[in-house]
Amino acid sequence: RHDASPMAESKLPTLLPQPDQPLGKITLIECKGGSDKAADGHRKDSIPMCNALIEKGWECQLVYYSDADYEKVEEEVMSSLGYICRVNPGTYEGVTQSKLDELLDGAVKKGIKGMSSPESMKKMGAKDALVKIRDLRCGLPTTAAYYDMKELEAGFTKTMASGDTRVLKQNRGSQGEGIWVCKLAEGEESKIVDGVCPPETLLDLQEAVDNHKEQKTIEEFMSFCKKYLDGEGGQLVDQKFLPRIVEGEVRVFMIGDTPIELIHKKPAEGGISATMKSGAKYVRYDPDDEKYQLMMSYFKADLPELMTALEIGDQPLPLVWTADFIPGPVEDGKDSYFVGEFNCSCVGITKQLHLADKVAEAAIKVCSEGKAAPLPTLKEQPAEPKGKITLIECRGGSDKASDGHRKDSIPICNAIIDQGWECKLVYYSDAEYKAVEEEVMSSLGYICRVNPGAYEGVTQSKLDALLDGACKKGIKGMSSPESMK
């Protein structure tokens, strides 16, 4: 356990030179302007992330998106294995959010790894994510979502009749705005008919944004909540209220699939909001702290299923993200916890820049999944070799990798070179008969890596005559045509 205190700001970094022979390429995308930028015009964590990737041998281009630069940004993204989106939701001059979203979601459909894609951010950040995960260990089973007034009026009047205190959460807003704790006012349960609360039922309400309390009838409250359903992304999520929220939420700070730290957010006395604005106090814990061991073991078990549950199973876990857990009932003497919110919309490490290296590792892991390992290149021959061996191939054939060699040919040569021997790799063709013969005859032995078959410009009998002839002159054949036959 340790107190939460921000890191001291350091001098703004500059972008390192890109590697000459990068292992791969990732593009980091920003937009000019916005309140999240430092004096150099970048988010404070953007260049550290780029530099951490560059130091690991990856190219990382940092680009500004604007509608005017659409094609330029698209070109960078499409030539990358993945992109890191560092665009905080908001309004930027010269930027149409829907065009940027279309570019980035389109790249994902073409196999580029989005960290995170607009689709991921929307589906993880939407409150109905809590409905989609209700069957996971971290989900609360009695969770419902409403997308229009008809669904809200039909569903909410029944959940309130259950006798549970409920919490109704709007999809938009932050800092607890539009999150209402709802319970029947004293004596109002007598109005319930056939498992439904009538419109005149009086509710006690408390909003998390500032912990203020008020009363409304269900009819009045439903009319008030209509604004939460209007427009794009309008929805409300209805969950059973977990009264232990007064003890505080636990934020799990994640980089990819790795928990980095836990932050216990204790509301101000008498409140339910865990935001700093409302006076909550924050204390940090290590991710393996014994206090939260059971919570974390369940969450880790859920991680492989999480993106599928959220209907984005083809996309990776976000690069930097958080999950807020609310304490539930004590079961068999142990605390239970349930997710109340995910956030992957440009979560930052601006006060934890030492984590840039972990972010880079996570990004490389995502972009390397399904990616073939880089093909090896031939090492330099020793200045004073102990001996010489020639390895022989033919061009073409189905056994070759993209560099034109069998995948084991260069590793075999390099292993011989590592032992202090010269190992020449040559292509045989009838046109190059004399050049190959010269190499073979100046060797102590040869390794034949020619798979039986037809190769353009190659007469098999001529190659066989060369190699069997070398054996008759004392050159070791590994293996000779005669041996193979």
C-alpha positions in Angstrom: 0.0 0.0 0.0 1.3 3.5 -0.8 -0.2 7.0 -0.9 -1.3 8.3 -4.3 0.9 11.2 -5.3 1.7 12.5 -8.8 5.2 12.1 -10.3 7.1 15.3 -10.8 7.0 16.6 -14.3 10.2 16.3 -16.3 11.6 18.0 -19.3 9.6 17.4 -22.4 11.1 14.6 -24.5 11.9 14.6 -28.2 11.3 11.8 -30.7 14.3 9.5 -31.2 15.6 8.6 -34.7 13.7 5.7 -36.3 15.7 2.4 -36.5 17.4 1.6 -39.8 16.0 -1.9 -40.0 12.8 -1.9 -37.9 11.2 -5.1 -36.7 7.8 -3.7 -37.5 5.9 -0.4 -37.6 3.3 1.2 -35.4 1.7 4.6 -36.0 0.6 6.8 -33.1 -2.2 9.2 -33.9 -3.0 12.5 -32.2 -5.1 15.6 -33.1 -3.8 19.2 -32.8 -5.2 21.2 -29.9 -7.2 20.2 -26.9 -6.6 20.6 -23.2 -4.6 17.4 -22.9 -1.5 18.7 -24.7 1.8 20.0 -23.3 3.8 23.0 -24.6 5.2 20.9 -27.5 1.7 20.2 -28.8 1.7 16.5 -27.8 0.1 14.6 -25.0 2.8 14.1 -22.4 2.8 10.4 -22.8 2.8 10.2 -26.6 6.5 10.7 -27.4 7.6 8.5 -24.4 5.4 5.7 -25.9 7.0 6.2 -29.4 10.5 6.3 -28.0 9.9 3.1 -26.0 8.9 1.4 -29.2 11.9 2.8 -31.1 14.2 1.6 -28.4 12.8 -1.9 -28.9 13.7 -1.8 -32.6 10.3 -0.8 -33.9 9.5 2.2 -36.2 6.9 4.4 -34.6 5.6 7.4 -36.6 3.7 10.1 -34.7 1.1 11.8 -36.9 -1.6 14.4 -36.4 -5.0 13.6 -37.9 -7.1 16.2 -39.6 -9.6 15.9 -42.4 -7.1 17.7 -44.7 -4.4 15.1 -43.9 -6.8 12.1 -44.2 -4.9 10.4 -47.0 -1.5 11.0 -45.5 -2.6 9.5 -42.1 -4.3 6.7 -43.9 -1.1 5.9 -45.8 0.9 5.7 -42.5 -1.7 3.6 -40.8 -2.1 1.1 -43.7 1.6 0.6 -43.9 1.7 -0.3 -40.1 1.1 -3.5 -38.2 -1.0 -1.5 -35.7 -1.9 2.0 -34.5 -2.1 3.7 -31.1 -5.0 6.2 -31.0 -4.2 9.0 -28.5 -7.2 11.2 -29.5 -9.2 12.2 -26.4 -12.9 12.4 -27.2 -13.8 16.0 -27.9 -13.9 18.7 -30.6 -10.8 19.5 -32.6 -10.6 22.2 -35.3 -10.5 20.6 -38.7 -11.4 17.1 -37.5 -14.6 15.3 -38.2 -14.8 12.5 -35.6 -16.8 10.2 -37.8 -14.2 10.4 -40.6 -11.4 9.6 -38.2 -13.5 6.7 -36.8 -14.1 5.4 -40.3 -10.4 5.4 -41.1 -9.4 3.6 -38.0 -12.2 1.0 -38.0 -11.6 0.4 -41.7 -7.9 -0.3 -40.9 -8.9 -2.9 -38.3 -11.1 -4.6 -40.9 -8.0 -4.9 -43.1 -6.0 -6.6 -40.4 -4.3 -3.6 -38.8 -4.3 -3.9 -35.0 -6.3 -1.0 -33.3 -5.1 0.1 -29.9 -7.9 0.9 -29.4 -10.2 1.2 -32.3 -13.3 3.5 -32.2 -15.5 0.5 -32.1 -13.6 -1.0 -29.1 -13.8 2.4 -27.2 -17.5 2.7 -27.9 -18.4 -0.8 -26.9 -16.2 -0.9 -23.8 -17.1 2.6 -22.7 -20.9 2.2 -23.2 -22.9 1.5 -20.1 -24.6 -1.5 -21.7 -21.2 -3.3 -21.6 -22.3 -4.1 -18.0 -25.2 -6.1 -19.5 -22.9 -7.9 -21.9 -20.6 -9.1 -19.1 -23.3 -10.0 -16.6 -22.5 -13.7 -17.1 -18.8 -13.3 -16.4 -17.4 -13.5 -12.8 -16.9 -9.7 -12.8 -20.5 -9.0 -14.0 -23.6 -8.3 -11.9 -26.3 -10.8 -13.0 -29.4 -8.6 -12.5 -28.4 -5.9 -15.0 -30.7 -4.6 -17.8 -30.3 -1.9 -20.6 -33.0 0.4 -22.0 -32.7 2.1 -25.4 -36.1 3.9 -25.6 -38.9 5.1 -23.4 -41.1 2.1 -23.9 -38.3 -0.3 -22.7 -37.5 2.1 -19.8 -41.0 2.4 -18.5 -41.7 -1.4 -18.9 -38.4 -2.5 -17.3 -37.8 0.0 -14.6 -41.3 -0.2 -13.1 -40.7 -4.0 -12.6 -37.1 -3.8 -11.2 -38.2 -1.1 -8.7 -41.1 -3.5 -7.7 -38.5 -6.1 -6.7 -37.8 -4.2 -3.5 -34.1 -3.7 -4.4 -32.5 -0.4 -4.4 -31.5 0.2 -8.0 -28.9 2.4 -9.8 -29.8 3.9 -13.1 -26.8 5.0 -15.2 -26.8 7.1 -18.4 -24.4 6.2 -21.2 -22.9 9.7 -21.6 -21.4 12.1 -19.0 -18.7 11.6 -16.5 -17.8 12.3 -12.9 -21.0 10.6 -11.8 -23.4 12.8 -13.8 -26.6 11.0 -14.7 -25.9 8.1 -12.3 -28.9 7.8 -10.0 -29.5 5.6 -6.9 -33.2 4.9 -6.8 -35.3 3.4 -4.0 -39.0 3.4 -3.1 -39.9 6.1 -0.6 -41.1 4.9 2.8 -44.5 3.1 2.5 -44.6 3.2 -1.3 -44.2 -0.6 -1.6 -47.9 -0.8 -0.8 -48.7 0.7 -4.3 -47.1 -2.3 -6.1 -49.7 -4.2 -8.2 -48.8 -7.5 -10.0 -45.0 -6.9 -9.7 -45.2 -3.4 -11.2 -44.9 0.0 -9.6 -47.6 2.5 -10.9 -46.5 5.9 -12.3 -47.5 7.7 -9.1 -45.0 5.7 -7.0 -42.7 8.1 -5.1 -38.9 7.5 -5.3 -36.0 8.7 -3.2 -33.2 9.6 -5.6 -29.5 10.5 -5.2 -27.2 11.6 -8.0 -23.6 10.5 -7.8 -22.1 13.7 -9.4 -22.5 15.6 -6.2 -24.5 13.3 -3.9 -27.5 15.5 -3.8 -30.9 14.0 -2.9 -34.4 14.6 -4.2 -37.8 12.9 -4.6 -39.8 12.3 -7.8 -42.7 10.0 -8.8 -41.8 7.3 -11.3 -43.7 9.2 -13.9 -41.7 12.4 -13.3 -38.4 10.5 -13.1 -39.1 8.7 -16.4 -39.9 12.0 -18.1 -36.7 13.5 -16.7 -34.6 10.5 -17.9 -35.9 10.8 -21.5 -32.9 13.2 -22.2 -30.5 10.3 -21.4 -32.1 8.2 -24.2 -32.3 10.9 -26.9 -29.6 11.2 -29.6 -26.8 9.0 -30.7 -25.6 6.5 -28.1 -28.6 7.1 -25.8 -29.2 4.4 -23.3 -29.7 3.7 -19.6 -28.4 0.7 -17.6 -30.4 -0.6 -14.6 -28.5 -2.5 -11.9 -29.0 -3.6 -8.4 -27.5 -1.0 -6.1 -24.5 -2.3 -4.1 -24.6 -0.5 -0.8 -21.0 -1.2 0.0 -20.1 1.4 -2.6 -19.8 3.8 0.4 -16.6 1.8 1.2 -15.2 2.9 -2.1 -14.5 1.6 -5.6 -11.4 -0.3 -6.7 -9.9 0.9 -10.0 -7.8 -1.7 -11.8 -5.2 0.0 -14.0 -4.3 -2.2 -16.9 -1.7 -2.2 -19.7 -2.9 -4.9 -22.2 -3.6 -8.0 -20.2 -1.3 -7.0 -17.3 -2.6 -5.3 -14.1 -0.3 -2.5 -13.1 -1.9 -1.1 -9.9 -5.1 -0.9 -7.9 -6.5 2.4 -6.7 -9.0 2.4 -3.8 -11.3 5.4 -4.2 -13.2 6.1 -0.9 -16.1 8.5 -1.2 -16.5 11.5 1.1 -18.5 10.8 4.3 -22.2 10.3 3.4 -21.6 10.2 -0.4 -21.5 7.5 -3.0 -19.4 9.2 -5.7 -15.7 8.1 -5.9 -14.5 11.1 -8.0 -11.9 13.5 -6.7 -14.3 16.4 -7.5 -16.7 15.0 -4.9 -14.0 14.7 -2.2 -13.1 11.1 -2.5 -9.7 9.9 -1.2 -7.4 7.7 -3.3 -5.0 5.1 -2.0 -2.9 2.9 -4.3 -2.1 -0.8 -3.9 0.1 -3.3 -5.8 -1.9 -5.5 -8.2 -1.0 -8.6 -6.2 -2.0 -7.1 -2.8 -3.5 -9.8 -0.6 -6.5 -7.6 0.2 -7.7 -7.9 -3.4 -6.3 -11.3 -4.3 -9.6 -13.0 -4.9 -11.0 -10.1 -7.0 -8.0 -10.1 -9.2 -7.9 -13.9 -9.6 -11.5 -13.8 -10.9 -10.8 -10.8 -13.2 -7.8 -12.5 -14.7 -9.8 -15.6 -15.4 -12.4 -13.4 -17.2 -9.8 -11.5 -19.4 -9.7 -14.2 -22.2 -13.5 -14.0 -22.6 -14.0 -10.3 -22.0 -13.7 -8.9 -25.6 -15.9 -11.7 -26.9 -18.6 -10.9 -24.3 -18.4 -7.3 -25.4 -19.0 -8.4 -29.1 -15.5 -7.4 -30.2 -13.8 -10.7 -29.9 -11.7 -10.1 -33.0 -9.9 -7.1 -31.3 -7.2 -7.0 -28.7 -7.6 -5.9 -25.1 -7.0 -2.1 -25.0 -3.5 -0.9 -24.6 -4.1 1.3 -21.6 -7.4 0.9 -19.8 -9.2 0.7 -16.5 -12.0 -1.3 -14.8 -13.8 0.0 -11.8 -15.0 -2.6 -9.3 -17.7 -2.1 -6.6 -17.7 -4.3 -3.5 -20.7 -6.6 -3.4 -22.0 -8.9 -0.6 -19.7 -10.8 1.7 -20.0 -14.5 0.6 -18.6 -17.2 2.8 -16.5 -14.6 4.7 -15.0 -13.3 1.5 -15.6 -10.0 -0.4 -17.2 -10.1 -3.8 -16.6 -7.4 -6.4 -18.4 -6.4 -9.6 -17.4 -4.1 -12.5 -19.2 -0.8 -12.6 -17.4 0.7 -15.5 -14.7 0.2 -18.1 -12.7 3.0 -19.7 -10.3 2.8 -22.6 -10.8 6.2 -24.2 -7.3 7.6 -24.2 -6.4 6.5 -20.7 -3.0 8.2 -20.0 0.3 7.5 -18.2 1.2 11.2 -18.1 2.1 11.0 -14.4 3.6 7.5 -14.8 5.9 7.9 -17.7 8.1 5.1 -16.4 5.3 2.8 -17.7 6.0 3.7 -21.3 8.2 0.6 -21.6 5.4 -1.7 -20.5 3.0 0.1 -23.0 5.5 -0.6 -25.8 5.9 -4.3 -24.8 2.1 -4.7 -24.8 1.8 -3.0 -28.2 4.5 -5.2 -29.7 2.8 -8.3 -28.3 -0.5 -7.3 -29.9 1.1 -6.5 -33.3 3.2 -9.7 -33.3 0.2 -12.0 -32.8 -0.2 -13.9 -36.1 2.9 -12.2 -37.5 5.6 -14.4 -38.8 9.0 -14.0 -37.1 11.4 -11.9 -39.1 13.4 -14.0 -41.5 17.1 -14.5 -40.6 20.0 -13.0 -42.7 23.3 -14.6 -43.5 26.0 -13.7 -41.0 29.5 -12.5 -42.0 32.0 -15.2 -42.9 34.8 -15.6 -40.4 38.1 -13.9 -41.3 40.1 -17.0 -40.7 37.8 -20.0 -41.2 38.6 -23.5 -39.8 37.2 -24.9 -43.0 34.6 -24.4 -45.7 31.2 -26.0 -46.5 28.9 -25.0 -49.3 25.1 -25.1 -49.0 23.3 -25.6 -52.3 19.7 -24.6 -53.2 17.7 -24.0 -56.4 15.5 -21.0 -57.0 11.7 -21.4 -56.8 9.7 -24.3 -55.5 7.0 -24.5 -52.8 9.5 -25.0 -50.0 10.8 -21.4 -50.0 10.0 -18.5 -47.7 9.5 -14.9 -48.9 13.3 -14.4 -49.0 13.7 -17.1 -51.6 15.4 -19.6 -49.3 14.2 -22.7 -47.4 13.5 -21.6 -43.9 16.2 -23.8 -42.5 19.0 -22.9 -45.0 20.2 -19.7 -43.5 20.0 -20.9 -39.9 22.1 -24.0 -40.9 24.7 -21.7 -42.5 24.7 -19.3 -39.5 25.2 -22.2 -37.1 28.3 -23.3 -39.1 29.6 -19.8 -39.2 29.2 -19.6 -35.4 31.5 -22.6 -35.2 34.2 -20.6 -37.0 33.6 -22.2 -40.4 33.0 -20.5 -43.8 29.6 -21.5 -45.2 28.7 -20.2 -48.7 25.0 -20.4 -49.8 24.7 -20.8 -53.6 21.8 -21.3 -56.0 22.4 -24.0 -58.6 21.2 -23.5 -62.2 22.6 -24.9 -65.5 23.7 -21.4 -66.4 25.7 -21.1 -63.1 27.2 -24.6 -63.3 30.8 -23.5 -63.3 30.4 -20.9 -60.5 28.7 -23.6 -58.3 31.3 -26.2 -59.2 34.1 -23.8 -58.2 32.5 -23.2 -54.8 31.9 -26.9 -54.2 35.4 -28.0 -55.2 37.0 -25.5 -52.9 35.0 -26.9 -49.9 35.5 -29.8 -47.6 31.9 -30.7 -48.0 28.5 -29.6 -49.3 25.0 -29.6 -48.0 22.4 -30.2 -50.6 19.0 -28.5 -49.8 17.4 -29.2 -53.2 14.0 -30.9 -52.8 13.3 -33.3 -55.6 11.2 -31.6 -58.3 11.3 -29.4 -61.4 13.1 -26.1 -61.2 13.3 -23.6 -64.0 16.7 -23.6 -65.7 17.8 -26.7 -63.8 18.6 -30.1 -65.4 18.5 -32.6 -62.4 21.0 -35.0 -64.1 23.6 -32.2 -64.5 23.3 -31.2 -60.9 23.6 -34.9 -59.8 26.7 -35.3 -62.0 28.3 -32.3 -60.4 27.7 -33.4 -56.8 28.5 -37.1 -57.3 31.6 -36.1 -59.2 32.7 -33.9 -56.2 32.3 -36.9 -53.9 34.6 -39.0 -56.1 37.2 -36.3 -55.6 37.0 -36.5 -51.8 34.4 -33.8 -51.1 31.9 -34.9 -48.4 28.3 -35.0 -49.7 25.6 -34.3 -47.2 23.9 -35.9 -48.9 25.1 -36.9 -52.4 22.5 -37.8 -55.1 23.8 -41.4 -55.0 23.2 -41.5 -51.2 19.7 -40.1 -51.6 18.9 -42.6 -54.4 
